[in-house]
């Protein structure tokens, strides 16, 4: 999965991805099933109201995420490795917002690590000496908080075998209802 900058990871000159990961007490196959099921965000994502699917599964998959806040983002899947993870681009109104990598890493037969890494396009066009402060003070903490809620939501679903309650891990200023 490494190496192809057009389908995963940072773009040339990209700085400062934001990640969250969590060890989940479940086999990696079970977590993979949770993240690869069509419409999974409706049951696993604490800030998602609806997750309509256009095309599924594999590279070329497309769906939408409708947030509690009313925002709607499109997800375009660029790379899909069965049992391991996928890379996608998040778009809003046709404009790219970020590249995102989801990975499931087995720890042993009964646990694994779910990680999500976001490469946000925001601020990338601003000179490096200027963008570090808004990234450090606003973008990074907000994305980290969001991603932590998302990985916890998938853990909730896998462990409890029930949909994660909305805003279960706290409200988010960008994605929760006002």
C-alpha positions in Angstrom: 0.0 0.0 0.0 3.0 2.3 0.2 4.5 4.5 -2.3 1.8 5.8 -4.7 1.3 9.4 -3.8 -1.7 9.6 -6.2 -3.7 7.1 -4.2 -2.6 7.4 -0.6 -0.8 9.5 1.9 0.6 12.9 1.7 1.0 14.9 -1.5 4.3 16.3 -2.4 5.2 19.1 0.1 2.4 18.0 2.4 2.9 18.8 6.1 1.4 17.5 9.4 -1.1 14.7 9.0 -3.4 14.2 12.0 -4.0 10.6 13.3 -6.0 8.8 15.9 -5.7 5.1 16.7 -7.2 2.7 19.3 -6.5 -0.8 20.3 -9.8 -2.7 20.1 -10.3 -6.0 21.9 -11.6 -7.8 18.9 -10.1 -9.8 16.0 -8.9 -7.7 13.1 -11.4 -9.5 10.8 -14.3 -8.2 12.9 -13.0 -4.6 12.8 -12.4 -4.9 9.1 -16.0 -6.0 8.6 -17.2 -3.0 10.6 -15.2 -0.5 8.5 -15.9 -2.2 5.2 -19.7 -2.7 5.4 -21.6 -0.4 3.2 -23.3 2.4 5.2 -21.2 1.6 8.2 -21.0 5.2 9.4 -24.7 5.2 10.3 -24.0 2.7 13.1 -20.4 3.4 13.9 -19.8 7.1 13.6 -21.0 9.3 16.6 -21.6 12.4 14.5 -23.2 10.8 11.4 -26.9 10.9 10.7 -26.9 9.2 7.3 -24.4 7.4 5.1 -25.9 6.8 1.7 -23.8 4.6 -0.6 -23.5 5.2 -4.3 -21.0 2.4 -5.3 -19.5 -0.3 -3.0 -17.0 -2.0 -2.3 -13.4 -1.5 -3.5 -11.5 1.2 -5.3 -14.0 3.5 -7.0 -16.5 3.2 -4.1 -18.4 6.4 -3.3 -20.6 7.3 -0.4 -21.7 10.4 1.5 -21.5 11.3 5.2 -24.3 13.5 6.5 -23.3 15.1 9.8 -25.5 16.1 12.7 -24.4 19.7 11.9 -26.0 19.5 8.4 -22.8 19.3 6.5 -22.6 16.7 3.8 -19.2 15.4 2.5 -18.6 12.9 -0.3 -16.1 10.1 0.2 -14.3 8.8 -3.0 -12.3 5.6 -2.3 -9.0 5.6 -4.2 -7.4 2.4 -2.9 -8.8 -0.7 -1.1 -6.8 -3.6 0.4 -9.1 -6.3 1.6 -8.7 -6.9 5.3 -6.1 -4.1 5.8 -7.6 -0.7 4.9 -8.4 1.9 2.4 -7.5 5.4 1.3 -10.0 7.9 0.2 -10.5 11.5 -0.6 -13.1 13.6 1.3 -14.9 16.2 -0.8 -17.5 18.9 -0.2 -19.3 20.4 -3.2 -16.8 18.8 -5.5 -13.8 20.3 -3.8 -11.2 18.1 -2.2 -10.8 18.6 1.6 -8.5 15.8 2.6 -7.0 12.4 1.9 -7.8 9.9 4.6 -6.2 6.5 5.3 -8.0 3.8 7.4 -5.9 0.8 8.6 -6.6 -2.3 10.7 -3.4 -3.7 12.2 -3.7 -7.1 14.0 -2.0 -7.2 17.4 -2.9 -10.8 18.2 -5.8 -13.1 17.5 -8.2 -11.2 19.8 -7.1 -7.6 19.3 -6.1 -5.1 16.7 -5.4 -1.4 16.2 -7.8 0.8 14.2 -6.1 3.9 12.9 -7.3 6.8 10.8 -4.9 9.4 9.4 -6.1 12.6 7.8 -4.0 14.7 5.4 -6.0 17.9 5.3 -5.7 20.1 2.3 -6.6 23.2 4.4 -3.7 25.6 4.9 -1.4 23.6 2.5 -1.3 26.6 0.0 -0.2 29.0 2.7 3.6 29.5 3.3 4.9 27.1 5.9 6.1 29.8 8.3 2.5 31.1 8.4 0.4 28.0 8.5 2.0 26.2 11.5 0.2 28.4 14.1 -3.4 27.9 12.8 -2.6 24.2 12.3 -1.2 23.8 15.8 -3.9 25.9 17.6 -7.0 25.1 15.7 -6.9 22.5 12.9 -4.9 19.8 14.6 -6.8 19.8 17.9 -10.2 19.8 16.2 -9.3 17.0 13.8 -7.7 14.9 16.6 -10.8 15.3 18.8 -13.0 14.3 15.8 -10.9 11.3 14.8 -10.7 10.0 18.4 -14.5 10.1 18.6 -14.7 8.1 15.3 -12.3 5.3 16.3 -14.1 5.1 19.7 -17.4 4.8 17.8 -16.1 1.9 15.8 -14.8 0.3 19.0 -18.3 0.8 20.6 -20.0 -0.8 17.7 -17.7 -3.8 17.6 -17.7 -4.4 21.3 -21.3 -3.7 22.1 -22.8 -4.9 18.8 -25.1 -1.9 18.7 -25.1 1.5 17.1 -23.0 4.1 18.8 -25.3 6.9 20.3 -25.0 10.3 18.6 -22.3 12.5 20.2 -21.4 9.6 22.5 -17.9 10.9 23.2 -18.8 14.6 23.3 -20.1 17.2 21.0 -17.9 18.6 18.2 -18.2 22.2 17.1 -17.9 21.3 13.4 -19.9 18.1 13.2 -22.6 18.1 16.0 -25.9 19.8 15.8 -25.8 23.4 17.1 
